[in-house]
């Protein structure tokens, strides 16, 4: 799912997980919203999201599992080394997706 640059990532989080059945969802503090947490809890998905500092009631978080999130962050870092991906020169979403898939394949082969 490709969103405009000014859109918040939380807006498309629920539609993205509709088609999946994960055991846990690892995300950063930006996804710490009661609506998303409630949806995950109803679907029996463990939210591994650190609570924001300004929360009145702090939630528990499995920080040992949260540390695994760095694997995804390192992949995105490698992906951003490709100039066309980092700057998104493509006007069409399908061309951009093709570039991401090609760059991902090149990362996998290295």
N, C-alpha and C positions, 0 to 999 in steps of 0.2 A: 504494500500500500504506500503510495507516494503522496505526501501532503505538501501544501505550499510552505515556503520557508517561514512565514509568520505564524503558522498554526502551531499550537502546543501539541506535544507528543501524546499527552493524555487523551486528547480528543479521539484518537484512532486506536487506543489501547484495547478497548472492549471489542470492537469489530475484528481486530486481529486475532484475539484469543478465542473467538467464537468457534472457529473450525478446528481448534486444537484441544487436546485433553492432557495437559501437563500435570505433573505431580506438584510442581512449585513454579512460581514466577519470580525471577530475580530481576529487580529493577532498582533504579536510584531514587533519591528522595523526591524527585519531581513527580513520581507516580504515587506519592503518599496522599491519596485522597480517599475519603470515606466511601464514596460511591464505588470506586474500583475495588477497594478492600472488601466491601460487602459482597460485591459480585463474585469475587474470587472465593470467599468463604462459602457462599451458597453453592458454588460448583465444586466444593471440596478441593480447591487448589490452595496450597500453602503460600501466602504472600511473604516473600523474603525481600521486604522493602524497609530500609531503616526509617524510623519516624523523623519527621521534621523537628527542629529544635523548638519551634513555637507551638507545638501541640500541647494542649492542656493535659491530656491523658496520654502518656507515652506508651506505645505498643512494644511488645517483645519482638526481637528479630534474631534469626539464626545467623550470626556473623561468620561462623565457620563456613556455611554454605554460601553466604554473600561474597566471600573472598573468591569463589569460583567465577564470579562475574568478570574478573580481569581478563579471562580468556577471550570473551566477546569484545571487550574494550581493546585488547591488543590486535584482534582481527580488524576492527574498524580503523585502527591506527595504520595498519598495513595497507588497507584499502584506500585510505586518504593519500597515500604516497603517489597514487595515480592522479595526475593533474586533472584529467577530464572528469573524474569522479568527485574530487575535492571541490572543484569550482562549478560543476554541473553546467557545462556549456550547451548540452543537448536541450532542445526545446520540447521534444516529444518524450513522454514517459517511457515508451517502449524502447527507444534508442538508449536512454539512460539505463534502463534495466539490463539491456544487452551489454552495455559497457561494464556494469557492476558484475554481471555473470562472467564476462570474459576476464576481468581483473581477479575475481575470486578463483577462477580456474587456474590462473597464472600463479596466484599465491599458494594454492593447493599443490601445484606441481613443483614448487621450489622447496 
